[in-house]
Amino acid sequence: MDATAALNEIAFWLERERATTFKVQAFRKAAELIGGFSPGELAARTADGRLKRMKGIGDRTFEVIAQAVDGGVPDYLAGLRERGAEPLAAGGHELLANLRGDLHTHSDWSDGGSPIESMLDAARMLGREYLALTDHSPTLKIANGLSAERLTEQLEVVAGIVAAQAPGTGAGHPPVRLLSGIEVDILEDGALDQAPELLNRLDIVVASVHSKLRSDSRTMTRRMLAGIEDPHTRVLGHCTGRLLNGSRGTRPPSDFDARRVFAACAANDVAVEINARPERQDPPDELIQLALDAGCLFSIDSDAHAPGQLDFLQYGAERAARNAVPAERIITTWPLERLLEWSGRGE
């Protein structure tokens, strides 16, 4: 087995299990360190001990590399694959099988941990048909949000990837269509945090509130309505902003008039995101029901910040199924052509 591929796959499974960033990065760093070695050079360095003395190669990563060089699947990877064969969520399997894509993901251009290509590779392994790259907008400085200049540069990179996409490799998976996008902040006055001329060029715009989450209901409702009514907005991201667990602690849901917000989503053809991150589970079940009653569309998204987190869609599918959300009203079950026509990017 290719040693670099083994290390990266281990990182994928660890991310899926929500392992610590430090543990995951040990394997990704080792993969980068050996990525430039030819098979012969890697075998020689493994045999004579030079590899083990390299900074960034620990006992576990060396064991993985050595077993891969010897021609087998490393024991550590085999164990992770066995655990990974078990589904993350108890339900929603039929709906999960109908999901074609993911419209909310992050790369190392903002606060994600991996390059765009690594996210695409994982999406291909998971059988996705399309993946939207939605890095943050400039006001969210803590997340390295993209300025207009950096977003313009990223759009060129995305266009190059799309133009160069070749038939998929391994297990017969076809290439995953990369969509241009952004998770744009809804600012305090309700404006979207990026230049309109750039938003016009994107396939998908996810609009979210990330600041002043404890504002009073009237203020938050007015802010959200303005963001929803902006014609660029296609998906309302993690609408309450709540956190139930995880390294960032907990946070209560923001206070807003959900009936008015979801009525505006339905009127403006904006999908309500069912954010699949286990620490978010946003919206809560009772708000999913209100959005259903309002006639809203939905988008089940991973909000992945690492390749292994793309499989969090399992959690979102389970929640949608539990709340009896019809598959037809979930835009991430739609074929790419229909999705792009809906988003205003159809050819």
Buried (B, 14 or more C-beta within 10 A) or exposed (E): BEBBBBBBBBBBBBBBBBBEBEBBBBBBBBBBBBEEBEEEEBBBBBEEEEBBEBEEBBEBBBBBBBBBBEEEBBEBBEEBEEEBEEEBBEBBEEBBEBBBBBBBBBBBBBBBBBBBEBBBBBBBBBEBBBBBBBBBBBBBEEBBBBEEEBBBEBBEBBEEBEEEBEEBEEEEBEBBBBBBBBBBBBBBEBBBBBBEEBBEEBBBBBBBBBEEBEBEEEEBBBBBBBBBBBEBBBBBBBBBBBBBEEEEEEBEBBBBBBEBBBBBBBEBBBBBBBBBBBBBBBBBEEBBBBBBEBEBBBBBBBBBBBBBBBBBBBBBBBBBBBBEBEBEBBBBBBEBEEBBEBBBBEE
